[in-house]
Amino acid sequence: MSTSKSSLSALTLGAIGIVYGDIGTSVLYAVKTVFAEGHVALTPENIFGILSIFFWTLTVIVSIKYVMLVLRA
């Protein structure tokens, strides 16, 4: 029983690290790339659009990871 709980804790920690570890840094690079060298004009509409894309991407990825983890259990 204790082996099952410890392995579940390890899997949970790993899932959190994978989801938030990679996404946390990639957003910074994406914003820099989107607005670099005049590819996209720096307007409020474009800023809100990029932030919306990041928000929904994070929401969908976390939801899919959660569903996959719960359905495996």
Secondary structure as GFF3:
##gff-version 3
##sequence-region A 1 73
A	DSSP	alpha_helix	2	35	.	.	.	ID=ss1
A	DSSP	three_ten_helix	36	38	.	.	.	ID=ss2
A	DSSP	alpha_helix	44	72	.	.	.	ID=ss3
###
